[in-house]
Amino acid sequence: MSGHFDKQQQINGGSLLLAGPLELDPGETALRLDVWVFQGDRAACVAVQRSFPTPGRWTANPDLKDCTGTFEAGPATALALLVSTTAAGQTEAYQWTQGVLLV
């Protein structure tokens, strides 16, 4: 399993449209993805995705009530935590952090 953020993340009316690639192992099933984005002390946002309709991709669109501050174009830090089950039925967690550019 591996996951990442697209290098550029979209600002959408004060909130964010978050996305990135998601490579699951054979037989692995994604259950939940929690995503946080921080832009200095200016803004922060959290989003949860529980449905993964597009193979090889994830998307998470925060509700404005789950955001504080105002995002601006520029660098930000993004963090994600994915919970999945393996083909053998074991629950696993995978975390990644990445610098992104908000546009």
N, C-alpha and C positions, 0 to 999 in steps of 0.2 A: 504494500500500500504506500502510495505517496501522494501528497497534495501540496499545492502551492497556490499563491495568489497571482492573478495576472499582474504584470508590472504596473499597469495603469488601472485605476479604479475610478468609476464615474461618480461625480457629485450630481445628485438629482433633487433639486428643490430643497436643499439643506440637509437631506439625508444622503445615503450612498446606495449605489447598485454594485454589490460585491460579487466577484466571480473568480474562478480559476480552474485549472485542470485537476482531475482526481483519478488516479490510477489504482484500481482495486485489484487484489490478487484473485486468481481464479476461485470462484465459489464464495468470495467475500461479499458481504452485504453492508452497505452504509446505513446506519440507524439514525444518527443525529450529528449535526455539525453546528458548533457554536463559534461565532466569529466576533472579534473585537477589533475596532480600529481607533487609534489615538492620534491626534495631531497636536503635539506639544501640550500646553495647558489650555489650548483654545477649544478643542472639541473631542468628544468620545462617543462611540456608538457600539451597540451590541445587536447581533441578529442570530436567529436560530433557524436551521433548515432541517426538516424531517422527511422531506420527499426528494428523491433524486431521479427525476424523469429523463435527464439527458446523460447517456453513458459517457464517461470520461470527463464530465464537467460538474461543477457545483455552482450554485448561485444562492445568495442570501441577501434579502432586501430588508433592512431594518425599518421598523415603524418609527416615525418621528418621536413618539413618546419614549422610545428606547435610546434616544440621542440627547446629548447635552452640548451646548455651544453651537458654533457655526463653522462648518468645514469650509476651507478655502483651497483653491488650487495650490498644489505644492506637495512636499514630502509628508508622509505619515507612516506610522508603524501599525502593522496588521498581525493579528495572532489568531490561530484557529485550533480547535480541538475536535477531532472526529472520533465518534464511537461507532464501532462496527462489529460484526460477527464473522468469524472465519468459516471456511467450509466445514471444519470440524465442530462448529457450534460454540467456539470460545469467544468471549467478548474481549475486544482490544480497544485501546485508546491510542491515538496518534496526534501529536501536537506539532505545529510549525509556526514560526514567526518570520516575518519578512518586511523589509522596507518597501513601500509602494509609493506611486505618484498619483495624487488625486487630480483629476482633470474635469 
